[in-house]
Amino acid sequence: MDRSQLARTLKKGGPLRVDQLQVVEAFLTDAQNDNPNAGDWADRMRVPLYGFAAGSDGERFALNDGQILDMVDLPRGMSLKGEFFVVQAIGSSMEPRIWPGERKLVQRGVPPGRDQDAILEFHDGTAVLKTYKRERDGQVFVAQYNPEKEVRYDASSVRAIHAILTL
């Protein structure tokens, strides 16, 4: 049985024959034997999911900084220096660059570069996810894509700006 036969059988929804099940079991057993750490998650780095960041036009949502909602496992072998957390995007103002529900890895205390996605954290505990442009004359300038426009925030209301890590 080759891959296409297996895919057709599974797509039909029919049960596999005993000989087909044995081939699948042998394949999975060989794959696990080739990688003795296949089921070992201990060496994976875990990063806290603090909350949600609004990718919306004007609305802000709670970042829940310090209140861990979940722990996110990073890909095996990925190691990071510094403090990181994850936020989940809500709203549609960043589409098609960032979709609602998409999780983003954020590096705390590292300012974003021009045209880099970032989390703007406000003094009231809310946050937005936007593309950072610049700071000038007491204003923080960011961009959104849906609808496409530049948005300004009073710099005195912004607690911190955190860079989103691009993987």
C-alpha positions in Angstrom: 0.0 0.0 0.0 1.4 3.4 -1.0 0.5 6.8 0.4 -2.1 7.5 -2.3 -3.9 4.3 -1.6 -4.0 5.0 2.1 -5.2 8.6 1.4 -8.0 7.3 -0.9 -9.1 4.7 1.7 -9.1 7.2 4.5 -11.0 9.7 2.4 -13.7 7.2 1.6 -14.1 6.7 5.3 -13.9 2.9 5.0 -12.1 0.8 7.5 -8.6 -0.4 6.9 -7.8 -4.0 6.4 -5.6 -5.8 8.9 -2.7 -5.9 6.5 -3.1 -2.1 5.9 -3.2 -1.4 9.7 0.0 -3.5 10.1 1.8 -1.3 7.5 0.7 1.9 9.2 1.7 0.5 12.6 5.1 -0.5 11.3 5.6 3.0 9.8 4.7 4.8 13.0 6.9 2.4 15.1 9.9 3.0 12.8 9.4 6.7 12.9 9.4 6.7 16.7 12.4 4.4 16.8 14.3 6.8 14.5 13.7 9.6 16.9 13.8 8.4 20.5 12.7 11.8 21.8 9.6 11.9 19.5 7.3 12.0 22.5 9.5 13.9 24.9 8.2 17.5 25.4 10.5 18.2 28.3 13.1 20.0 26.2 10.6 22.4 24.6 10.5 26.0 25.7 7.2 27.1 27.1 6.0 30.7 26.9 3.0 32.2 28.8 -0.1 33.3 26.9 -1.1 36.5 28.7 -4.2 37.4 26.9 -5.6 39.1 23.9 -4.4 42.1 21.8 -6.9 44.0 19.7 -6.2 44.2 16.0 -9.3 46.5 15.7 -10.2 50.0 14.8 -10.2 51.9 18.1 -11.1 49.0 20.4 -8.7 47.9 23.0 -8.8 44.6 25.0 -7.2 43.4 28.2 -3.7 42.2 27.9 -3.9 40.4 31.3 -0.2 41.0 31.9 0.8 38.7 34.7 -2.3 36.5 34.6 -1.3 33.5 32.6 -4.2 32.0 30.5 -2.2 29.2 29.0 1.3 28.0 28.3 2.4 27.7 24.6 5.0 25.2 23.6 7.5 26.6 21.1 8.9 24.4 18.3 11.6 21.9 19.4 15.1 23.3 19.4 13.9 26.9 19.5 15.6 28.8 22.3 15.2 32.4 23.0 17.2 34.9 25.0 15.2 37.5 27.0 11.6 37.6 28.2 8.8 36.5 25.9 5.1 36.1 26.0 2.3 35.2 23.6 -0.8 37.2 22.7 -3.8 36.2 20.6 -5.0 38.7 18.1 -8.7 39.6 18.0 -10.4 41.9 15.6 -9.9 42.3 11.9 -8.0 45.6 11.4 -4.7 43.9 10.7 -6.0 41.5 8.0 -4.6 40.2 5.7 -1.3 40.6 7.6 -2.5 39.1 10.9 -5.8 37.2 11.2 -8.1 37.0 14.2 -7.2 34.2 16.5 -3.6 34.1 15.3 -1.1 33.9 18.2 2.0 36.1 18.1 5.3 35.7 20.0 6.2 39.0 21.7 9.6 40.1 23.1 9.1 42.2 26.3 11.1 45.4 26.6 12.5 45.3 23.0 11.3 48.2 21.0 10.1 47.5 17.4 11.8 48.8 14.3 10.0 50.9 11.8 7.3 48.8 9.9 7.5 46.0 12.5 4.4 44.6 14.1 4.2 45.4 17.8 2.0 45.3 20.8 1.2 48.7 22.3 0.5 48.3 26.0 -1.4 51.1 27.7 -1.4 52.2 31.3 -5.0 51.0 31.8 -4.0 47.4 31.1 -5.3 47.3 27.6 -3.3 46.6 24.4 -3.5 46.8 20.6 -1.6 45.0 17.9 -0.5 47.3 15.1 2.4 48.0 12.8 4.8 50.4 14.4 5.7 53.5 12.3 7.4 56.2 14.5 7.1 58.4 17.6 7.1 62.2 17.3 5.8 65.2 19.1 4.3 63.2 22.0 2.4 60.8 19.6 3.0 57.2 18.7 2.1 56.5 15.0 1.1 53.0 14.0 -0.7 51.5 10.9 -3.5 49.1 10.4 -4.6 47.4 7.1 -8.4 46.9 7.3 -9.3 49.7 6.6 -5.8 50.9 5.7 -4.9 53.9 7.7 -2.5 55.5 10.1 -3.5 55.6 13.8 -2.1 57.9 16.5 -2.0 57.4 20.2 -1.0 59.9 22.8 2.5 58.7 24.0 1.6 59.5 27.6 -1.1 56.8 27.5 1.3 54.1 26.2 3.0 52.1 29.0 5.3 50.1 26.7 5.8 49.0 23.1 6.9 45.4 22.6 8.2 44.0 19.3 6.6 40.9 17.8 9.1 38.3 16.9 9.0 37.3 13.2 9.6 33.6 12.8 
